[in-house]
Amino acid sequence: MSEIEGLLRELAPQVLGVLVRRHGGFDTCEDAVQEALLAAAVQWPQEGLPANPAGWLVTVAGRRWTEARRSESARRRREQSAALMEPPEADVVSGVDDTLALLLLCCHPVLTPVSQVALTLRAVGGLTTAEIARALLVPETTVGQRISRAKQKIKTAGARFELPPEGERAERVAAVLRVLYLIFNEGYTASSGPALNRVELTAEAIRLTRQLYERLPGEGEVAGLLALMLLTDARRPARTAADGALVPLAEQDRSLWDAAAITEGVALVTEALTTAPVGPYQLQAAIAAVHDEAARFEDTDWFEILGLYELLTVLEPSPMVALNRIVAVAMVDGAHIALAALDAEAELAGHHRGLAVRAHLLELAGDHQAARECYERAARLTLSVPEQRYLRNRAARFA
């Protein structure tokens, strides 16, 4: 990411916050800010950064907002020229809660999760519709429609640009965390396409979660999610080979892991677990920390990991938590006991990840023919090209 691109993404929620507080109407203000960001992306590399980048953006966005309400094309052209010639406003100071308020608004309960993700990436992340479409591997028109419908729903619901009442805050923050978690997971293990990672999504999820943590430092689950992202993303450099092939955790070169991210993540989750009520993100971060602190795969404390998954199963049961717990069971109690546990999880029977784990367990149990069949079935079900290659390579060993 270029320096200017990074600055624009940092300023996007601040500028949007200023416009919404001035004019109201999230939908029209967000459109105006997007136009200002595009103008800056074109002009700043050629003309250099203005003395007050935020003021420049607010000035241009404000004029774009005005243009949207005027029908005379001649006046619109005059105002556009004037906006780019006027000195930037000097009194632009973003309120400390603008980013938090925007995140809460973009994750409003009237929106579907996919709309929340798209709107968050655009309004708070500062990504263009085209950038979001490329990151999510969906048509640009689809993203545009999702964003347009989302803004209309927010308007119809009468949602306001302000922090919700204290009684609603926890539920709304939880929705924000879910959206940031979805963005990170899609970036870390893409659900489809030729690449295993989409770094632009993981980086954006970490950046936004860090901003949320700065505004809510006492929230244990916010710290837990940031820690989880850092500890997980720290392994990214070792997850793929030079040809893009997936490298499983047991075979990764741990010298490639990001030591600084691991140190920060461990510190965050350690403090959160000792100062705040325990939550699912903290437990997942603690599991990631156990993995990351093992110098070798053989040194992994699987007893501790299994204990953490037992707690997570109580706090937030889900098919994926059950699947990961079964992997830990295999490492502690053996493949046959893990297979029996997997047989009891009906929801995992037809999922490619469930089949991949079953194949791994069958391989550990010595049933190579059944393992090959499961690897092949899992490869047919996943849309991720690197996962397909990995699973087929595993199956080919028993052909």
Secondary structure per residue as TSV (DSSP state, phi and psi in degrees):
chain	resnum	aa	ss	phi	psi
A	1	M	-	360.0	132.9
A	2	S	-	-73.4	163.7
A	3	E	H	-61.4	-41.3
A	4	I	H	-67.6	-42.5
A	5	E	H	-60.9	-42.6
A	6	G	H	-63.5	-40.1
A	7	L	H	-64.5	-42.0
A	8	L	H	-62.7	-40.1
A	9	R	H	-67.9	-33.7
A	10	E	H	-69.6	-37.6
A	11	L	H	-82.9	-21.8
A	12	A	H	-52.0	-52.5
A	13	P	H	-67.3	-30.8
A	14	Q	H	-65.3	-46.0
A	15	V	H	-66.7	-41.8
A	16	L	H	-62.6	-39.8
A	17	G	H	-60.5	-42.4
A	18	V	H	-61.6	-46.5
A	19	L	H	-66.2	-41.5
A	20	V	H	-65.7	-38.9
A	21	R	H	-67.4	-31.3
A	22	R	H	-77.5	-45.4
A	23	H	H	-112.8	-20.9
A	24	G	-	72.9	173.5
A	25	G	-	76.6	83.3
A	26	F	H	-56.3	-41.4
A	27	D	H	-63.0	-49.7
A	28	T	H	-71.0	-35.3
A	29	C	H	-65.6	-39.9
A	30	E	H	-65.8	-39.1
A	31	D	H	-61.5	-43.4
A	32	A	H	-64.2	-39.9
A	33	V	H	-65.5	-40.4
A	34	Q	H	-60.4	-40.6
A	35	E	H	-65.3	-39.7
A	36	A	H	-65.1	-40.4
A	37	L	H	-63.0	-40.9
A	38	L	H	-65.3	-41.2
A	39	A	H	-61.9	-41.9
A	40	A	H	-65.3	-40.6
A	41	A	H	-61.4	-28.4
A	42	V	H	-85.1	-44.9
A	43	Q	H	-83.0	-40.6
A	44	W	H	-62.8	-40.6
A	45	P	H	-62.0	-28.5
A	46	Q	H	-87.4	-39.3
A	47	E	H	-104.5	-8.9
A	48	G	-	90.0	162.1
A	49	L	-	-68.4	137.7
A	50	P	-	-68.8	164.0
A	51	A	S	-62.0	-33.7
A	52	N	S	-128.5	85.5
A	53	P	H	-57.2	-42.0
A	54	A	H	-64.8	-41.6
A	55	G	H	-63.6	-39.4
A	56	W	H	-60.5	-46.9
A	57	L	H	-63.9	-41.9
A	58	V	H	-65.3	-40.2
A	59	T	H	-61.0	-50.5
A	60	V	H	-66.1	-44.1
A	61	A	H	-63.0	-38.9
A	62	G	H	-62.1	-40.9
A	63	R	H	-68.3	-39.3
A	64	R	H	-62.1	-38.1
A	65	W	H	-62.0	-42.0
A	66	T	H	-65.5	-42.4
A	67	E	H	-58.2	-37.0
A	68	A	T	-63.4	-18.6
A	69	R	T	-106.6	9.5
A	70	R	-	-118.4	138.9
A	71	S	-	-98.0	-17.2
A	72	E	-	-80.6	117.2
A	73	S	H	-64.7	-34.2
A	74	A	H	-65.0	-44.4
A	75	R	H	-65.6	-35.3
A	76	R	H	-63.1	-42.1
A	77	R	H	-66.4	-40.0
A	78	R	H	-63.2	-42.1
A	79	E	H	-68.5	-34.3
A	80	Q	H	-64.6	-43.6
A	81	S	H	-65.1	-41.9
A	82	A	H	-64.3	-37.9
A	83	A	H	-61.7	-37.5
A	84	L	H	-80.0	-16.2
A	85	M	H	-96.8	-25.1
A	86	E	S	-68.8	149.2
A	87	P	-	-67.1	149.4
A	88	P	-	-67.0	149.8
A	89	E	-	-69.6	139.6
A	90	A	S	-97.7	-6.3
A	91	D	-	-103.1	28.9
A	92	V	-	-86.9	108.1
A	93	V	-	-131.1	115.8
A	94	S	-	-74.9	138.6
A	95	G	-	-65.1	148.1
A	96	V	T	-65.6	-19.8
A	97	D	T	-101.8	9.5
A	98	D	H	-59.4	-47.9
A	99	T	H	-63.6	-42.6
A	100	L	H	-62.7	-44.6
A	101	A	H	-62.3	-40.1
A	102	L	H	-66.5	-43.1
A	103	L	H	-59.4	-44.2
A	104	L	H	-64.7	-36.6
A	105	L	H	-70.0	-43.0
A	106	C	H	-68.0	-22.7
A	107	C	T	-105.3	30.5
A	108	H	-	-59.2	141.0
A	109	P	T	-62.6	-15.3
A	110	V	T	-75.5	-12.0
A	111	L	S	-95.4	151.3
A	112	T	-	-76.2	158.8
A	113	P	H	-56.2	-40.4
A	114	V	H	-66.5	-35.3
A	115	S	H	-70.7	-38.3
A	116	Q	H	-60.3	-41.9
A	117	V	H	-63.3	-49.3
A	118	A	H	-62.8	-44.5
A	119	L	H	-68.7	-37.2
A	120	T	I	-63.8	-45.1
A	121	L	I	-63.1	-33.7
A	122	R	I	-83.0	-53.5
A	123	A	I	-75.3	-39.3
A	124	V	I	-98.7	-36.6
A	125	G	T	-81.5	-19.8
A	126	G	-	77.1	12.1
A	127	L	-	-78.1	145.9
A	128	T	-	-77.0	166.0
A	129	T	H	-59.3	-40.3
A	130	A	H	-64.4	-40.5
A	131	E	H	-64.9	-40.9
A	132	I	H	-64.8	-42.4
A	133	A	H	-60.7	-43.0
A	134	R	H	-65.6	-40.1
A	135	A	H	-67.8	-38.1
A	136	L	H	-93.4	-2.6
A	137	L	T	57.1	45.2
A	138	V	S	-130.2	158.9
A	139	P	-	-60.4	146.6
A	140	E	H	-60.4	-36.9
A	141	T	H	-62.5	-35.4
A	142	T	H	-65.1	-45.5
A	143	V	H	-62.4	-43.9
A	144	G	H	-59.2	-41.3
A	145	Q	H	-66.0	-41.6
A	146	R	H	-61.2	-45.1
A	147	I	H	-65.2	-43.6
A	148	S	H	-62.0	-45.2
A	149	R	H	-65.5	-38.0
A	150	A	H	-63.2	-44.9
A	151	K	H	-65.3	-36.3
A	152	Q	H	-67.2	-39.8
A	153	K	H	-63.8	-41.1
A	154	I	H	-62.1	-42.0
A	155	K	H	-64.6	-45.8
A	156	T	H	-63.2	-36.4
A	157	A	H	-73.2	-11.0
A	158	G	T	72.0	23.8
A	159	A	-	-64.6	140.2
A	160	R	-	-113.1	152.2
A	161	F	S	-82.1	80.6
A	162	E	S	-162.5	160.5
A	163	L	-	-68.6	138.0
A	164	P	-	-68.8	163.8
A	165	P	-	-56.6	154.3
A	166	E	H	-54.1	-35.4
A	167	G	H	-68.1	-22.4
A	168	E	H	-100.8	-8.9
A	169	R	H	-61.6	-45.2
A	170	A	H	-61.8	-44.0
A	171	E	H	-65.4	-40.1
A	172	R	H	-69.4	-39.5
A	173	V	H	-63.9	-38.4
A	174	A	H	-60.4	-37.5
A	175	A	H	-65.4	-39.9
A	176	V	H	-61.3	-44.6
A	177	L	H	-61.9	-39.6
A	178	R	H	-61.8	-41.8
A	179	V	H	-66.7	-44.1
A	180	L	H	-63.8	-36.9
A	181	Y	H	-64.6	-42.0
A	182	L	H	-62.3	-43.7
A	183	I	H	-61.9	-45.3
A	184	F	H	-63.4	-46.4
A	185	N	H	-63.0	-39.0
A	186	E	H	-66.2	-32.1
A	187	G	H	-76.9	-35.6
A	188	Y	H	-77.5	-40.3
A	189	T	S	-135.2	92.6
A	190	A	-	-59.3	137.3
A	191	S	S	-74.5	-17.0
A	192	S	E	-157.4	168.3
A	193	G	E	102.1	178.2
A	194	P	S	-80.1	-19.2
A	195	A	-	-107.4	146.3
A	196	L	S	-75.0	-40.8
A	197	N	-	-112.1	150.2
A	198	R	-	-123.9	91.9
A	199	V	H	-60.3	-32.6
A	200	E	H	-61.9	-31.6
A	201	L	H	-77.9	-44.8
A	202	T	H	-63.4	-41.4
A	203	A	H	-63.6	-40.8
A	204	E	H	-68.5	-40.0
A	205	A	H	-62.7	-42.9
A	206	I	H	-65.1	-42.5
A	207	R	H	-61.6	-45.7
A	208	L	H	-69.2	-38.8
A	209	T	H	-66.6	-36.0
A	210	R	H	-64.4	-40.6
A	211	Q	H	-62.2	-41.4
A	212	L	H	-64.2	-40.7
A	213	Y	H	-63.0	-38.2
A	214	E	H	-63.6	-29.2
A	215	R	H	-90.7	-23.5
A	216	L	-	-130.8	61.7
A	217	P	T	-65.6	-20.3
A	218	G	T	-88.9	-3.7
A	219	E	-	-83.6	110.5
A	220	G	H	-60.1	-37.1
A	221	E	H	-74.3	-28.9
A	222	V	H	-65.6	-46.5
A	223	A	H	-62.3	-39.2
A	224	G	H	-63.4	-41.9
A	225	L	H	-67.4	-42.3
A	226	L	H	-61.6	-43.2
A	227	A	H	-61.7	-44.4
A	228	L	H	-58.8	-45.0
A	229	M	H	-63.0	-45.3
A	230	L	H	-64.3	-45.0
A	231	L	H	-68.6	-32.7
A	232	T	H	-77.4	-46.9
A	233	D	H	-66.8	-22.3
A	234	A	T	-59.0	-26.3
A	235	R	T	-86.9	-7.6
A	236	R	G	-54.3	-41.4
A	237	P	G	-60.0	-21.4
A	238	A	G	-103.1	0.6
A	239	R	S	-80.4	-17.3
A	240	T	B	-130.4	146.3
A	241	A	-	-81.6	178.4
A	242	A	T	-59.9	-30.9
A	243	D	T	-89.8	8.8
A	244	G	S	88.4	-0.2
A	245	A	-	-69.5	145.0
A	246	L	B	-69.8	134.3
A	247	V	-	-112.4	116.1
A	248	P	-	-66.5	160.1
A	249	L	G	-54.0	-41.1
A	250	A	G	-65.1	-21.7
A	251	E	G	-109.2	4.3
A	252	Q	-	-74.1	147.2
A	253	D	-	-80.7	102.0
A	254	R	G	-71.4	-12.9
A	255	S	G	-68.9	-17.0
A	256	L	G	-85.0	-13.0
A	257	W	S	-65.3	151.6
A	258	D	-	-81.0	101.0
A	259	A	H	-64.5	-37.3
A	260	A	H	-65.7	-41.8
A	261	A	H	-65.2	-37.6
A	262	I	H	-65.1	-44.6
A	263	T	H	-60.2	-45.2
A	264	E	H	-65.1	-43.7
A	265	G	H	-63.9	-42.2
A	266	V	H	-62.3	-43.0
A	267	A	H	-63.3	-41.7
A	268	L	H	-63.3	-49.0
A	269	V	H	-71.4	-33.4
A	270	T	H	-62.6	-45.7
A	271	E	H	-66.2	-42.6
A	272	A	H	-62.0	-42.3
A	273	L	H	-67.5	-23.7
A	274	T	H	-98.2	-9.5
A	275	T	H	-124.5	-9.3
A	276	A	S	-136.2	160.3
A	277	P	-	-57.5	139.6
A	278	V	-	-70.8	134.7
A	279	G	-	-133.2	172.2
A	280	P	H	-59.8	-40.1
A	281	Y	H	-67.4	-37.1
A	282	Q	H	-63.2	-42.2
A	283	L	H	-65.3	-41.2
A	284	Q	H	-64.7	-37.5
A	285	A	H	-66.2	-38.5
A	286	A	H	-63.7	-39.1
A	287	I	H	-63.7	-44.4
A	288	A	H	-62.1	-36.0
A	289	A	H	-65.8	-39.5
A	290	V	H	-61.1	-44.1
A	291	H	H	-60.7	-47.7
A	292	D	H	-70.3	-26.8
A	293	E	H	-85.7	-6.8
A	294	A	-	-79.4	123.2
A	295	A	S	-65.5	-32.8
A	296	R	S	-133.2	157.9
A	297	F	G	-56.9	-38.2
A	298	E	G	-65.2	-18.7
A	299	D	G	-88.8	-2.4
A	300	T	-	-61.5	133.0
A	301	D	-	-85.7	84.9
A	302	W	H	-69.9	-25.5
A	303	F	H	-63.8	-43.2
A	304	E	H	-66.9	-40.9
A	305	I	H	-62.5	-43.2
A	306	L	H	-62.5	-41.6
A	307	G	H	-61.4	-39.6
A	308	L	H	-67.1	-38.5
A	309	Y	H	-68.1	-32.0
A	310	E	H	-61.7	-43.5
A	311	L	H	-64.6	-42.9
A	312	L	H	-64.2	-35.1
A	313	T	H	-62.9	-33.7
A	314	V	H	-74.9	-44.4
A	315	L	H	-73.6	-42.8
A	316	E	S	-149.4	76.8
A	317	P	-	-67.3	141.5
A	318	S	-	-160.5	161.2
A	319	P	H	-57.7	-39.4
A	320	M	H	-71.1	-36.1
A	321	V	H	-63.6	-43.2
A	322	A	H	-60.6	-40.7
A	323	L	H	-65.3	-44.8
A	324	N	H	-66.2	-35.5
A	325	R	H	-63.3	-39.3
A	326	I	H	-63.2	-37.8
A	327	V	H	-61.1	-42.8
A	328	A	H	-65.4	-38.0
A	329	V	H	-58.9	-42.2
A	330	A	H	-60.7	-39.4
A	331	M	H	-72.9	-25.0
A	332	V	H	-96.4	-47.3
A	333	D	H	-109.5	-9.3
A	334	G	-	108.9	160.0
A	335	A	H	-67.0	-36.9
A	336	H	H	-65.5	-40.9
A	337	I	H	-67.5	-38.8
A	338	A	H	-65.3	-38.6
A	339	L	H	-63.4	-39.6
A	340	A	H	-63.1	-39.6
A	341	A	H	-65.9	-38.3
A	342	L	H	-67.3	-36.4
A	343	D	H	-60.3	-27.0
A	344	A	T	-81.6	-9.3
A	345	E	-	-100.4	86.4
A	346	A	G	-63.0	-33.0
A	347	E	G	-64.9	-20.7
A	348	L	G	-92.1	-6.7
A	349	A	T	-59.9	-40.6
A	350	G	T	-103.8	6.1
A	351	H	S	-89.0	141.4
A	352	H	H	-62.9	-30.8
A	353	R	H	-71.9	-37.3
A	354	G	H	-63.8	-40.2
A	355	L	H	-68.3	-36.9
A	356	A	H	-64.7	-41.7
A	357	V	H	-66.8	-41.5
A	358	R	H	-59.5	-42.1
A	359	A	H	-61.7	-42.6
A	360	H	H	-62.7	-42.3
A	361	L	H	-67.9	-39.8
A	362	L	H	-63.7	-37.2
A	363	E	H	-63.6	-44.5
A	364	L	H	-63.1	-33.4
A	365	A	H	-80.1	-6.8
A	366	G	T	92.2	2.8
A	367	D	-	-91.6	79.9
A	368	H	H	-70.4	-33.1
A	369	Q	H	-65.9	-46.8
A	370	A	H	-65.8	-36.2
A	371	A	H	-61.9	-44.6
A	372	R	H	-59.4	-43.8
A	373	E	H	-63.0	-40.1
A	374	C	H	-69.2	-40.8
A	375	Y	H	-58.9	-43.4
A	376	E	H	-66.5	-41.3
A	377	R	H	-64.6	-41.0
A	378	A	H	-63.2	-40.6
A	379	A	H	-62.9	-35.5
A	380	R	H	-70.9	-25.0
A	381	L	H	-89.5	-27.3
A	382	T	-	-81.8	147.0
A	383	L	E	-96.5	-3.0
A	384	S	E	-84.5	121.1
A	385	V	H	-63.0	-45.4
A	386	P	H	-61.0	-38.4
A	387	E	H	-66.2	-40.0
A	388	Q	H	-58.8	-47.1
A	389	R	H	-61.4	-44.3
A	390	Y	H	-62.5	-47.7
A	391	L	H	-66.6	-38.1
A	392	R	H	-69.3	-35.4
A	393	N	H	-65.2	-38.4
A	394	R	H	-64.0	-42.6
A	395	A	H	-65.4	-37.2
A	396	A	H	-64.6	-21.5
A	397	R	T	-67.3	-19.7
A	398	F	T	-112.5	14.0
A	399	A	-	-70.9	360.0
